[in-house]
């Protein structure tokens, strides 16, 4: 019976780890998707390299 309990405990731990890794993957995917949708925003942040492309106003 002792070996079976160890097996069940180890199995439960592996399932918990897999669930945690899956959640991390979902969170990363959601963050990437949020960043991608913000790139097409006309009033988004101005990057430093975009500022030097135009001449200063007179």
N, C-alpha and C positions, 0 to 999 in steps of 0.2 A: 504494500500500500504506500510505503514511503516514496518509492520511485515514481509512482503514479502522481503523487502530490507535487513532487519536484517538476515532473513533466508538465502538469497543469499550470504551475506557477510560471515556468519558463515560457510556456506557450502564451499565457496571458500577457506577460511582459513584452514579448515580441509583437503581439497584436497591438498593444498600447504604443510601442515605438513606431510601428507602421502607420498607425492613425496620426501620430504627431507629425511624421514626415509628410504625410499626405496633406495635412492642414497647412504646413509650411509651404508646400508647393502651391496650394491654392492661394495663399496670401501673396506669394511672389507673383503669381500670374495676375492677380487682381491689381497689384501695385503697378506692374508693367502696363496693363491695359489702361489704368488711370493716367499714367504718364503719356501714353500714346495718344489718347483723346485730347489731352491738353496741348499737344504740339500744333494742332490746327486752329487753335484759338487766336483770332486776330489781335486780341489784347493781352496776349501772354507775356511772359518775361522776355526782356531784351538781353540777348547774349552779348558778351563783350566784343566778340569778333564782328557782330553786326553793326556796332557803333562806329567802328573805324572805316567802314565801307563808304560812308557818305561824307561829303565835305561839310565843315561847320557852317552854320547860317551866318550871313553877313550882318 
